[in-house]
Amino acid sequence: MSKVPRDADWLDPLVWKVTSVAVVGSFLSQLDATVVNVSLSSLAVQLHSSLAAIQWVSSGYLLALALMLPLNSWLVERIGAKSLYLWCFSAFTLSSALWAWPGLRTH
């Protein structure tokens, strides 16, 4: 059985899948950070706090993200990158939906 020569410009479909997953994950992370930054003034009003004090939410978000990097490395070694990504993606989606649920019921 002979293999069909591939064009040098052709990318393997697996490359497109991996790229798509990485782009979607990066987009969701940036979207989440944007939501946190946009909501700071609303959080300050609802929590009866100054904007300067509530900006610690953004700092805490970045600190939590930085602290998770070593843990992610350890988990990738234990359960694999694909499994970890799927678990984290599912947990993020579920927790986002659960946090949004009370707000959806009041409007």
C-alpha positions in Angstrom: 0.0 0.0 0.0 1.6 3.3 -1.0 1.1 6.5 0.8 -0.3 9.5 -1.0 2.3 12.3 -0.9 1.0 15.2 1.1 1.3 18.7 0.0 3.8 20.7 2.2 1.1 23.4 2.9 -1.4 20.8 4.2 -1.8 20.7 8.0 -2.8 17.5 9.8 -6.4 17.8 11.1 -5.1 17.0 14.6 -3.1 20.3 14.5 -6.3 22.1 13.8 -8.1 20.4 16.7 -5.4 21.2 19.1 -5.2 24.8 17.9 -8.9 25.2 18.2 -9.0 23.9 21.7 -6.1 26.1 22.8 -7.7 29.2 21.2 -11.1 28.6 22.8 -9.5 28.0 26.2 -7.4 31.2 25.9 -10.5 33.2 24.8 -12.5 31.9 27.7 -9.8 32.8 30.2 -9.5 36.3 28.8 -13.3 36.6 28.8 -13.4 35.7 32.4 -10.7 38.2 33.3 -12.6 40.9 31.4 -15.9 40.0 33.2 -14.1 40.5 36.6 -12.6 43.8 35.5 -15.9 45.1 34.1 -17.8 44.1 37.3 -15.5 45.9 39.7 -17.7 49.0 40.0 -20.8 46.9 40.5 -19.1 44.8 43.1 -18.0 48.0 44.9 -21.6 49.3 45.1 -23.2 46.0 46.1 -20.5 45.3 48.8 -20.6 48.9 50.0 -16.8 49.2 49.5 -14.6 51.7 47.7 -13.4 51.0 44.2 -9.8 51.0 45.5 -10.6 48.3 48.0 -12.6 46.2 45.6 -9.7 46.2 43.1 -8.1 43.6 45.3 -10.6 41.2 43.6 -8.7 41.6 40.4 -5.4 41.2 42.2 -6.6 38.1 44.0 -7.8 36.6 40.7 -4.4 37.0 39.2 -2.7 35.7 42.3 -4.9 32.6 42.3 -4.1 32.1 38.6 -0.4 32.3 39.3 -0.6 29.9 42.2 -2.4 27.3 40.1 0.4 27.0 37.5 2.7 24.7 39.6 -0.4 22.6 40.6 -1.3 22.3 36.9 2.2 21.0 36.1 1.9 18.4 38.8 -1.6 17.3 37.7 -0.5 17.1 34.0 2.2 14.6 35.1 -0.4 12.6 37.1 -3.5 12.5 34.9 -2.4 13.8 31.5 -2.9 17.1 29.8 -6.1 16.2 27.9 -7.8 14.9 30.9 -6.8 17.9 33.0 -8.0 20.3 30.3 -11.4 18.6 30.0 -11.9 18.4 33.8 -10.9 22.1 34.2 -13.0 23.2 31.2 -16.0 21.3 32.6 -15.5 22.7 36.1 -15.2 26.2 34.8 -18.3 26.0 32.7 -20.4 24.4 35.5 -19.2 26.9 38.1 -19.8 29.8 35.8 -23.4 28.6 35.1 -24.0 28.1 38.8 -22.8 31.6 39.7 -24.9 33.1 37.0 -28.1 31.1 38.0 -29.1 33.4 40.9 -28.7 36.5 38.7 -30.8 35.0 36.0 -33.7 34.2 38.4 -33.9 37.8 39.7 -34.1 39.5 36.3 
